[in-house]
Amino acid sequence: MDDFDAFLHTLRVWDLPELPRFDPDTAPEAPLPLFREWLRAVAAACQPEPHSMTLATTDAEGHPDVRTLMLHGADERGWHFASHATSAKGRQLAERPYAALGFYWAAQARQVRVRGPVVAAPEAEGQADLHARSTGSLAAALTGRMSDVLGSQAELARASAEAWDRAQVHPDLPVPTWTRYVLAPTEVEFFQGDAQRRHVRLRYRRAGGGGWVRELLWP
């Protein structure tokens, strides 16, 4: 074991005075209300950026890819996020329109995992999503070329300054490649950590007819 491995062993997990309890017998019939309840609760527990999540996709060769981004909504259609259609994730979703999301909330030892197919929302919805955000978000979207190779930081500084000027003068300027995506869940799993490692895992699995099957999983 080297020094780094030894250091990892010193790190504590869920070093909290008390973990919340989760009784799966009281869970709703569908996952969306429980997800919204958990996100609100963990935000109240001062979890930083509780709407951040990991998005996993696969490329044309089937190789996995993952990154962190922000949740833009969760409704009866599914879990929403946004990006350029020309970005790496956008190209991957065009090739293989399936993805997985992961939320980890250390403040309450909770996780949520979501899997399912992904579709692009109507263009007007994507543009409305973008223009409801900050000037900086619009400027970043106008800068474009997400995931392309960057020649230098100076090149980015010039493009960003120009984009900021355009965003401030034209706050409703469209960005054609900006896309709002919706992941329609086929599986949603809720994980509640337990200090004695008797973790609670409740999976919702889409059944025929559009309903949900609830099942406990071994931790």
C-alpha positions as CSV (number, residue, x, y, z in Angstrom):
1,M,0.0,0.0,0.0
2,D,1.5,3.3,-1.0
3,D,1.0,6.7,0.7
4,F,-2.0,7.6,-1.5
5,D,-3.8,4.3,-0.8
6,A,-3.2,4.9,2.9
7,F,-4.5,8.4,2.6
8,L,-7.7,7.1,1.0
9,H,-8.3,4.8,3.9
10,T,-8.2,7.8,6.3
11,L,-11.2,9.4,4.5
12,R,-14.6,9.1,6.3
13,V,-17.8,8.2,4.5
14,W,-21.1,9.8,5.7
15,D,-19.5,11.4,8.8
16,L,-22.8,12.7,10.0
17,P,-24.5,12.8,13.4
18,E,-27.5,10.9,12.1
19,L,-28.6,9.5,8.7
20,P,-32.1,10.0,7.5
21,R,-34.3,6.9,7.5
22,F,-36.1,5.7,4.4
23,D,-39.0,3.3,4.7
24,P,-39.6,1.9,1.2
25,D,-43.1,0.7,2.2
26,T,-44.1,4.4,2.3
27,A,-42.7,5.2,-1.1
28,P,-45.1,6.5,-3.8
29,E,-46.2,4.4,-6.7
30,A,-44.1,6.4,-9.2
31,P,-40.5,7.6,-8.8
32,L,-40.9,11.3,-9.8
33,P,-42.6,12.5,-6.5
34,L,-40.0,10.7,-4.4
35,F,-37.1,12.2,-6.5
36,R,-38.5,15.7,-6.1
37,E,-39.0,15.1,-2.3
38,W,-35.4,13.9,-1.9
39,L,-33.9,16.8,-3.9
40,R,-35.8,19.4,-1.8
41,A,-34.8,17.6,1.4
42,V,-31.1,17.4,0.5
43,A,-31.1,21.1,-0.6
44,A,-32.5,22.0,2.8
45,A,-29.7,19.9,4.4
46,C,-27.2,22.3,2.7
47,Q,-25.9,19.8,0.0
48,P,-23.9,22.0,-2.4
49,E,-25.4,22.1,-5.9
50,P,-27.9,19.3,-5.3
51,H,-29.1,19.6,-8.9
52,S,-25.7,18.5,-10.3
53,M,-25.6,15.0,-11.7
54,T,-23.4,12.7,-13.8
55,L,-24.5,11.9,-17.3
56,A,-23.2,8.6,-18.8
57,T,-23.4,8.0,-22.6
58,T,-21.7,5.7,-25.1
59,D,-20.0,6.6,-28.3
60,A,-20.4,4.9,-31.7
61,E,-18.0,2.1,-30.7
62,G,-19.9,1.5,-27.5
63,H,-17.2,3.0,-25.2
64,P,-18.7,4.7,-22.1
65,D,-18.3,8.4,-21.4
66,V,-19.3,10.4,-18.3
67,R,-19.4,14.1,-17.2
68,T,-21.1,16.3,-14.6
69,L,-23.8,18.8,-15.6
70,M,-27.0,20.4,-14.1
71,L,-30.5,19.1,-14.0
72,H,-32.9,21.4,-15.9
73,G,-36.1,19.8,-14.9
74,A,-37.9,16.6,-13.9
75,D,-41.5,16.0,-14.9
76,E,-43.8,13.3,-16.2
77,R,-41.9,13.3,-19.5
78,G,-38.6,12.6,-17.7
79,W,-35.3,14.1,-16.5
80,H,-34.2,17.2,-18.5
81,F,-30.7,18.5,-19.3
82,A,-29.2,20.7,-22.0
83,S,-26.1,21.0,-24.2
84,H,-25.0,21.7,-27.8
85,A,-26.1,19.0,-30.2
86,T,-22.6,19.3,-31.7
87,S,-20.9,18.6,-28.4
88,A,-19.4,15.1,-27.6
89,K,-22.5,14.2,-25.6
90,G,-24.8,15.5,-28.3
91,R,-23.1,13.5,-31.0
92,Q,-23.1,10.4,-28.8
93,L,-26.8,10.8,-28.1
94,A,-27.5,11.1,-31.8
95,E,-25.7,7.8,-32.4
96,R,-27.0,6.0,-29.3
97,P,-30.0,7.7,-27.8
98,Y,-29.8,6.1,-24.4
99,A,-28.2,7.4,-21.2
100,A,-27.9,7.1,-17.4
101,L,-27.9,9.8,-14.7
102,G,-26.4,9.6,-11.3
103,F,-27.1,11.9,-8.3
104,Y,-25.0,11.6,-5.2
105,W,-26.0,13.6,-2.1
106,A,-23.4,13.1,0.7
107,A,-25.3,15.4,3.1
108,Q,-27.9,12.6,3.5
109,A,-26.0,9.5,2.2
110,R,-28.4,9.3,-0.7
111,Q,-28.1,8.4,-4.3
112,V,-30.5,8.3,-7.3
113,R,-29.8,6.5,-10.5
114,V,-31.9,6.9,-13.7
115,R,-31.7,5.0,-17.0
116,G,-33.6,5.3,-20.2
117,P,-33.9,6.5,-23.8
118,V,-33.2,10.2,-24.6
119,V,-35.0,12.5,-27.0
120,A,-34.5,16.1,-28.0
121,A,-37.2,18.5,-26.9
122,P,-38.8,20.8,-29.4
123,E,-36.3,23.5,-30.5
124,A,-38.5,26.3,-29.0
125,E,-38.3,24.6,-25.7
126,G,-34.5,24.4,-25.9
127,Q,-34.2,28.1,-26.8
128,A,-36.6,29.1,-24.0
129,D,-34.5,27.1,-21.5
130,L,-31.3,28.9,-22.6
131,H,-32.8,32.4,-22.5
132,A,-34.3,31.8,-19.0
133,R,-30.7,31.4,-17.7
134,S,-28.0,34.0,-17.0
135,T,-26.1,36.2,-19.5
136,G,-23.0,34.1,-18.8
137,S,-24.9,30.9,-19.8
138,L,-25.9,32.5,-23.1
139,A,-22.4,33.8,-23.7
140,A,-21.0,30.4,-23.1
141,A,-23.5,28.9,-25.5
142,L,-22.7,31.5,-28.1
143,T,-19.0,30.7,-27.8
144,G,-19.9,27.2,-29.0
145,R,-17.4,24.6,-30.2
146,M,-17.9,22.6,-27.0
147,S,-15.5,19.6,-26.8
148,D,-13.5,20.8,-29.8
149,V,-9.7,21.1,-29.5
150,L,-8.7,24.5,-28.2
151,G,-5.6,26.1,-29.6
152,S,-4.8,28.4,-26.6
153,Q,-6.4,30.1,-23.7
154,A,-6.0,33.4,-25.6
155,E,-8.2,32.1,-28.3
156,L,-10.9,31.2,-25.7
157,A,-10.6,34.7,-24.1
158,R,-11.2,36.4,-27.4
159,A,-14.2,34.2,-28.3
160,S,-15.6,34.6,-24.8
161,A,-15.3,38.4,-24.8
162,E,-17.0,38.6,-28.1
163,A,-19.8,36.3,-27.0
164,W,-20.4,38.3,-23.8
165,D,-20.8,41.5,-25.8
166,R,-23.3,39.8,-28.1
167,A,-25.2,38.3,-25.2
168,Q,-25.5,41.6,-23.4
169,V,-26.7,43.5,-26.6
170,H,-29.0,40.7,-27.8
171,P,-30.2,38.7,-24.8
172,D,-32.7,36.8,-27.0
173,L,-30.2,35.7,-29.6
174,P,-30.9,32.2,-30.7
175,V,-28.2,29.4,-30.6
176,P,-29.4,26.8,-33.1
177,T,-27.3,24.0,-31.7
178,W,-28.4,24.4,-28.1
179,T,-30.7,21.5,-27.3
180,R,-32.8,20.5,-24.3
181,Y,-32.8,16.7,-23.9
182,V,-35.3,14.5,-22.0
183,L,-34.4,11.2,-20.5
184,A,-37.6,9.1,-20.3
185,P,-36.8,6.7,-17.4
186,T,-37.2,2.9,-17.7
187,E,-35.5,2.4,-14.3
188,V,-35.0,4.7,-11.3
189,E,-33.2,3.5,-8.2
190,F,-33.2,5.2,-4.8
191,F,-30.3,4.4,-2.4
192,Q,-30.3,5.4,1.3
193,G,-27.0,4.7,3.1
194,D,-27.0,3.1,6.5
195,A,-24.2,3.4,9.1
196,Q,-24.3,-0.4,9.6
197,R,-24.2,-1.0,5.9
198,R,-27.8,-2.2,5.7
199,H,-28.4,0.2,2.9
200,V,-31.9,0.5,1.5
201,R,-32.1,0.2,-2.3
202,L,-35.5,0.7,-4.0
203,R,-35.8,0.3,-7.7
204,Y,-38.7,1.4,-9.9
205,R,-38.9,-0.5,-13.2
206,R,-41.2,0.4,-16.0
207,A,-43.8,-2.2,-16.6
208,G,-46.1,-2.9,-19.5
209,G,-48.9,-0.3,-19.9
210,G,-46.7,2.5,-18.6
211,G,-46.9,1.7,-14.9
212,W,-44.1,1.0,-12.4
213,V,-42.9,-2.1,-10.6
214,R,-41.2,-1.5,-7.2
215,E,-38.6,-3.9,-6.0
216,L,-36.0,-4.0,-3.2
217,L,-32.4,-4.7,-4.1
218,W,-29.7,-6.3,-2.0
219,P,-27.1,-3.6,-1.0
